Amino acid sequence: MSRLAWNKERRLLKSPAFTECYERGRKYFTRNFILFIHRRNEDQGGLRLGLTVSKKMGNAVARNRIKRVVREYFRLHQFDFELPLDIVVVPKRNLEARQLTLALTKEEFTPLFTRICAEAAAS
């Protein structure tokens, strides 16, 4: 398997993991996304990603595009932020799926995760 694979261990799959992220995680806002980030106690593994894209975002094609682009950002940057974090990404309604690109997600997420890593290093 490739080093940049995004395998099952990197995903939030079960409802309790999402619920814990929503209830105990910290909420961060970008222009087009809301991120719920919960720091796990475990030292193993890095990021685990969950995506919640409602039907209000559009048809299946639009929803899948949003998920695909966000997942690709995290796949490419998974080793930049090696913290034991559970992340749930929720797109805001103003996000236009057709205009979403990898460059746009990088522009929004990279400063946020740089700040989170700096906060984690300070604590």
Secondary structure, DSSP 8 states (H G I E B T S, - for coil): --TT---GGGB--SHHHHHHHHHHSEEEE-SSEEEEEEE-S--S---EEEE---GGG-SHHHHHHHHHHHHHHHHHTTTTS-S-EEEEEEE-TT--GGG--HHHHHHHHHHHHHHHHHHHHH-
